[in-house]
Amino acid sequence: MEDASLVPSAVLLLFYEKDRRLHLLLTKRTDRVAHHKGQMSFPGGARDPADRSLLATALRESAEEIGLRTHSVEILGALDDTPTVASNYIITPYVGYLSSPPELTLCREEVDEVVELPLDALSDSDYPNNEFLVCDGGPQRVPGYRYDGHIIWGATARLISQFLDLMKGEAGAPVAGCAAHHSTLVLGADTPGTQCP
């Protein structure tokens, strides 16, 4: 998506194995950041002039925000660009995989907490729901996911929905086990995914 009025940015949808279940890493933003205060998000941010690519942006921001050792992340591909409504960003989302949970060091100025979301908690349900929120000064019903006391909505919810739709495929089968590691075929990467243990 090309729109000169939108600020280029990138995020990382990081999947990893934990207790033989596939998890997706989310962050809860602090109230001290400039945009999307207190919201659930993926690690990422605006492109820096020094970034060689938007993938470099996603990896740099992940290292800065959560201390992710990005050299160990297998990048499986990218989803469709997604605009934000309130903050005027255009997000390029990259999908990454680790075979085990990452060791993290949070930037407390930006990240309040990390939420490990089991993917089957979403794929086995009728999500997304219509969540009732107060945003832009008034009550609204927006598509969203609810997990462990958190409401995931906005661009983050749209990216999750996009990924789940890709993984369900034509047959409509739910995501299970370590299916996301084989999403190289879905996402159009050149190399096949590694078999899960």
Secondary structure, DSSP 4 states (H G I P E B T S, - for coil): ---TTSEEEEEEEEEEEETTEEEEEEEEE-TTSSSSTT-EE-SEEEPPTT-SSHHHHHHHHHHHHH---GGGPEEEEE---EE-SSS-EEEEEEEEEESSPPP----TTTEEEEEEEETHHHHTTTPPEEEEEEETTEEEEEEEEEETTEEEEHHHHHHHHHHHHHHHTTTTPPP-TTGGGGTHHHHT-SSPPPPP-
